[in-house]
């Protein structure tokens, strides 16, 4: 049983922020180790140093930019990433126990998708525009498998309420009999947060893509939104497939945090270990492999439930 709580409105951004900082530090450590840095642990502070530098950096301007959309894109991305976790329970507590919580989560991801494109389009920059359209194309590849995966978890519980999905896993976690859905969900979370190996939207071959013209606080907010979006996706994997806060010895809220940390660490590690996948290859894999696989998984779950 999930209870809604008012204090969660204040606590949720703090938890997401701490996880985002931890994920960025872990990513920086992995990058330093891959580069052969003598003391990779000191690289864990690199995100904080970068954030401090961006706070005092002057904003750049581009000619004939749509300033409102360009500046607002980062804030929209960050807010959408936080709002996506409103329905994610922390043990037995949640900010919002919506009857269509899965739909809400996916809707906030679509808002984040639009925000990334606006960041590229609003700058009136060729590099930003290419990065924005790359993310739109990437969304066409990952969004359908992602929606099918969310639908599969809802089918298993017979409900779109996240609390009901958690309750349906008291005897057996969904990851055990929905392994394809779980694997595709993790892939789609990486693509949704345009993290490696799906980082074409911010790739160096287009000078950073949607990040090319962002600077100062604008860049800091956008990058923070990107990390929080990854955290939100990792956190939702826990109630959808990993039994929520169920587990021995530890309280349910602590199990939720531990599982979220493990999923997030796996995603960051995979983003650093797997090379960037070419866009047309990802489209091909998605339409020829991921979509049929998720549909077959949904069919299997439907037959089991019936």
C-alpha positions as CSV (number, residue, x, y, z in Angstrom):
1,X,0.0,0.0,0.0
2,X,1.4,3.4,-1.1
3,X,0.6,6.5,0.9
4,X,0.8,10.0,-0.5
5,X,2.8,12.5,1.5
6,X,3.1,16.3,1.4
7,X,6.6,16.4,2.7
8,X,7.7,14.4,-0.4
9,X,7.3,17.5,-2.5
10,X,10.3,19.0,-0.8
11,X,12.3,15.8,-0.4
12,X,11.9,14.5,-3.9
13,X,14.1,17.2,-5.6
14,X,16.7,16.7,-2.9
15,X,16.9,12.9,-3.4
16,X,17.0,13.2,-7.2
17,X,19.7,15.9,-7.0
18,X,21.9,13.8,-4.7
19,X,21.5,10.8,-7.0
20,X,22.3,13.0,-10.0
21,X,25.5,14.4,-8.4
22,X,26.5,10.8,-7.5
23,X,25.9,9.6,-11.0
24,X,27.9,12.4,-12.5
25,X,30.8,11.8,-10.1
26,X,30.8,8.1,-10.9
27,X,30.7,8.9,-14.6
28,X,33.7,11.3,-14.2
29,X,35.6,8.6,-12.3
30,X,35.0,6.1,-15.0
31,X,36.1,8.6,-17.7
32,X,39.3,9.4,-15.7
33,X,40.1,5.7,-15.3
34,X,39.6,5.1,-19.0
35,X,41.9,8.0,-19.8
36,X,44.6,6.6,-17.5
37,X,44.6,9.3,-14.9
38,X,46.8,8.5,-12.0
39,X,44.3,9.5,-9.3
40,X,40.8,8.8,-10.8
41,X,39.1,9.3,-7.4
42,X,39.9,13.0,-7.5
43,X,38.0,13.2,-10.7
44,X,34.8,12.5,-8.7
45,X,34.8,16.2,-7.8
46,X,35.0,17.3,-11.4
47,X,31.2,17.7,-11.8
48,X,31.1,20.1,-8.8
49,X,34.1,22.1,-10.1
50,X,32.4,22.3,-13.5
51,X,29.1,23.4,-11.9
52,X,30.9,26.1,-9.9
53,X,32.6,27.4,-13.1
54,X,29.3,27.5,-15.0
55,X,27.7,29.5,-12.2
56,X,30.1,32.4,-12.8
57,X,30.5,32.0,-16.6
58,X,28.9,34.6,-18.8
59,X,26.0,33.6,-21.0
60,X,26.7,33.5,-24.7
61,X,24.2,34.8,-27.2
62,X,23.6,33.8,-30.8
63,X,22.2,35.9,-33.6
64,X,18.4,35.9,-34.0
65,X,17.9,33.2,-31.4
66,X,14.5,32.4,-30.0
67,X,15.6,33.5,-26.5
68,X,12.5,32.5,-24.6
69,X,12.4,28.9,-25.9
70,X,16.2,28.5,-25.8
71,X,16.6,29.7,-22.3
72,X,13.5,27.9,-21.0
73,X,14.4,24.5,-22.6
74,X,16.8,23.6,-19.8
75,X,14.3,24.5,-17.1
76,X,11.6,22.5,-18.8
77,X,13.9,19.5,-19.1
78,X,14.7,19.7,-15.4
79,X,11.2,20.2,-14.2
80,X,9.9,17.4,-16.4
81,X,12.5,15.1,-15.1
82,X,11.5,15.9,-11.5
83,X,7.8,15.6,-12.2
84,X,8.3,12.2,-13.8
85,X,9.2,10.9,-10.4
86,X,6.1,12.1,-8.7
87,X,4.6,8.7,-9.1
88,X,7.7,6.7,-8.2
89,X,7.2,5.3,-4.6
90,X,9.9,5.5,-2.0
91,X,9.0,2.4,-0.1
92,X,5.4,3.0,1.0
93,X,5.4,6.7,0.3
94,X,4.9,8.6,-2.9
95,X,4.3,12.2,-3.8
96,X,1.4,11.3,-6.1
97,X,-0.4,7.9,-6.3
98,X,-2.2,8.5,-9.6
99,X,-4.5,6.0,-11.1
100,X,-2.7,6.4,-14.4
101,X,0.8,6.8,-12.9
102,X,2.5,4.9,-15.8
103,X,0.9,7.3,-18.3
104,X,2.0,10.3,-16.2
105,X,5.6,9.0,-16.2
106,X,5.6,8.6,-20.0
107,X,4.0,11.9,-20.6
108,X,6.8,13.7,-18.6
109,X,9.3,11.9,-20.8
110,X,7.6,13.3,-23.9
111,X,7.9,16.8,-22.4
112,X,11.6,16.3,-21.8
113,X,11.9,15.1,-25.4
114,X,10.3,18.4,-26.6
115,X,12.6,20.4,-24.3
116,X,15.8,18.8,-25.8
117,X,14.6,19.7,-29.4
118,X,13.7,23.2,-28.3
119,X,17.2,23.7,-26.9
120,X,18.7,22.8,-30.3
121,X,16.1,24.7,-32.4
122,X,15.9,27.9,-30.3
123,X,19.6,28.7,-30.5
124,X,19.5,29.4,-34.2
125,X,22.7,27.4,-34.6
126,X,23.5,24.7,-37.2
127,X,25.2,22.5,-34.5
128,X,22.3,22.9,-32.1
129,X,19.7,22.2,-34.8
130,X,21.4,19.0,-35.9
131,X,21.7,17.8,-32.4
132,X,18.0,18.6,-31.8
133,X,16.9,16.7,-34.9
134,X,19.1,13.8,-34.0
135,X,17.3,13.5,-30.7
136,X,13.9,13.6,-32.5
137,X,15.1,10.8,-34.7
138,X,16.4,8.9,-31.7
139,X,13.0,9.3,-30.0
140,X,11.3,7.7,-33.0
141,X,13.6,4.7,-32.3
142,X,13.3,4.3,-28.6
143,X,9.8,5.7,-27.7
144,X,7.7,2.9,-29.2
145,X,9.7,0.0,-27.4
146,X,9.6,2.1,-24.3
147,X,5.8,2.5,-24.3
148,X,5.4,-1.2,-25.1
149,X,7.6,-2.0,-22.1
150,X,5.5,0.2,-19.8
151,X,2.4,-1.4,-21.1
152,X,3.8,-4.8,-20.4
153,X,4.4,-4.0,-16.8
154,X,0.9,-2.6,-16.5
155,X,-0.5,-5.7,-18.1
156,X,1.2,-7.9,-15.6
157,X,-0.5,-6.0,-12.7
158,X,-3.7,-5.3,-14.5
159,X,-3.4,-1.6,-13.6
160,X,-1.7,1.6,-14.6
161,X,-1.2,2.6,-11.0
162,X,2.4,2.2,-9.9
163,X,1.4,1.1,-6.4
164,X,-0.6,-1.8,-8.0
165,X,2.4,-2.8,-10.1
166,X,4.5,-3.0,-6.9
167,X,1.8,-5.0,-5.1
168,X,1.6,-7.5,-8.0
169,X,5.3,-8.4,-7.4
170,X,5.0,-9.6,-3.8
171,X,5.5,-13.2,-4.8
172,X,7.7,-12.8,-7.9
173,X,9.4,-9.7,-9.3
174,X,8.5,-8.9,-12.9
175,X,12.2,-8.9,-14.0
176,X,12.1,-12.7,-13.5
177,X,9.4,-13.4,-16.1
178,X,9.7,-10.1,-18.1
179,X,13.5,-10.1,-18.8
180,X,13.1,-8.7,-22.3
181,X,10.9,-5.9,-21.1
182,X,13.4,-5.0,-18.4
183,X,16.4,-5.0,-20.7
184,X,14.6,-2.9,-23.3
185,X,13.5,-0.5,-20.6
186,X,17.1,0.1,-19.5
187,X,18.1,0.7,-23.1
188,X,15.3,3.2,-23.6
189,X,16.2,5.0,-20.4
190,X,19.8,5.6,-21.7
191,X,18.3,6.8,-25.0
192,X,15.8,9.0,-23.2
193,X,18.6,10.7,-21.3
194,X,20.7,10.9,-24.4
195,X,23.5,9.2,-22.5
196,X,26.1,6.9,-24.0
197,X,25.8,4.9,-26.2
198,X,22.9,7.1,-27.4
199,X,24.5,10.5,-27.1
200,X,24.2,11.7,-30.7
201,X,22.3,14.8,-29.6
202,X,25.4,16.1,-27.7
203,X,28.1,14.4,-29.8
204,X,31.5,16.0,-30.3
205,X,31.2,15.6,-34.1
206,X,28.6,18.5,-34.0
207,X,30.5,20.5,-31.4
208,X,28.2,19.3,-28.6
209,X,24.9,19.4,-30.5
210,X,22.2,20.9,-28.4
211,X,24.8,21.9,-25.8
212,X,27.0,23.8,-28.4
213,X,25.6,27.3,-27.7
214,X,24.5,26.8,-24.1
215,X,26.8,28.4,-21.5
216,X,26.7,29.6,-17.9
217,X,23.7,28.9,-15.8
218,X,21.7,27.8,-18.9
219,X,24.2,25.0,-19.6
220,X,24.3,24.0,-15.9
221,X,20.5,23.7,-15.7
222,X,20.3,21.7,-18.9
223,X,23.0,19.2,-17.9
224,X,21.4,18.9,-14.5
225,X,18.1,18.1,-16.2
226,X,19.8,15.4,-18.2
227,X,21.2,13.7,-15.2
228,X,18.0,14.0,-13.2
229,X,16.1,12.4,-16.2
230,X,18.5,9.5,-16.1
231,X,17.9,9.2,-12.3
232,X,14.2,9.3,-12.8
233,X,14.3,6.5,-15.3
234,X,16.5,4.4,-13.1
235,X,14.2,4.9,-10.1
236,X,11.1,3.9,-12.0
237,X,12.8,0.6,-12.9
238,X,12.5,-0.4,-9.2
239,X,8.7,-0.4,-8.9
240,X,8.1,-1.6,-12.5
241,X,10.4,-4.6,-12.4
242,X,12.3,-5.0,-9.2
243,X,9.5,-5.3,-6.6
244,X,9.7,-1.8,-5.3
245,X,10.8,-1.7,-1.7
246,X,10.5,-5.4,-1.0
247,X,13.5,-7.1,0.5
248,X,14.8,-8.7,3.7
249,X,16.1,-7.0,6.8
250,X,16.2,-3.4,5.5
251,X,13.2,-1.0,5.5
252,X,11.3,-0.7,2.3
253,X,12.4,2.9,1.6
254,X,16.1,1.9,2.0
255,X,15.7,-1.0,-0.4
256,X,14.2,1.4,-2.9
257,X,17.2,3.6,-2.6
258,X,19.7,0.7,-2.8
259,X,18.0,-0.8,-5.9
260,X,17.9,2.7,-7.6
261,X,21.6,3.2,-6.9
262,X,22.5,-0.2,-8.4
263,X,20.4,0.4,-11.5
264,X,21.8,3.9,-12.0
265,X,25.4,2.7,-11.5
266,X,24.8,0.0,-14.1
267,X,23.4,2.5,-16.6
268,X,26.3,4.9,-16.1
269,X,28.8,2.1,-16.4
270,X,27.2,0.8,-19.6
271,X,27.2,4.3,-21.0
272,X,31.0,4.5,-20.6
273,X,31.7,0.9,-21.7
274,X,29.6,0.6,-24.8
275,X,30.7,2.7,-27.9
276,X,28.2,5.1,-29.4
277,X,25.8,3.4,-31.8
278,X,25.2,4.9,-35.2
279,X,21.8,6.5,-35.5
280,X,20.7,4.5,-38.6
281,X,21.9,1.3,-36.9
282,X,19.9,2.1,-33.8
283,X,16.8,2.8,-35.9
284,X,17.3,-0.6,-37.6
285,X,17.8,-2.4,-34.3
286,X,14.8,-0.8,-32.8
287,X,12.3,-1.4,-35.5
288,X,13.6,-4.9,-36.5
289,X,14.5,-6.3,-33.1
290,X,13.3,-4.2,-30.1
291,X,9.7,-3.6,-31.2
292,X,9.0,-7.2,-32.2
293,X,10.7,-8.5,-29.0
294,X,8.6,-6.2,-26.7
295,X,5.4,-7.1,-28.5
296,X,6.2,-10.8,-28.0
297,X,6.9,-10.1,-24.4
298,X,3.6,-8.3,-24.0
299,X,1.8,-11.2,-25.7
300,X,3.4,-13.7,-23.3
301,X,2.4,-11.6,-20.3
302,X,-1.1,-11.3,-21.6
303,X,-1.4,-15.1,-22.0
304,X,0.0,-15.7,-18.5
305,X,-2.4,-13.1,-16.9
306,X,-5.4,-14.4,-18.8
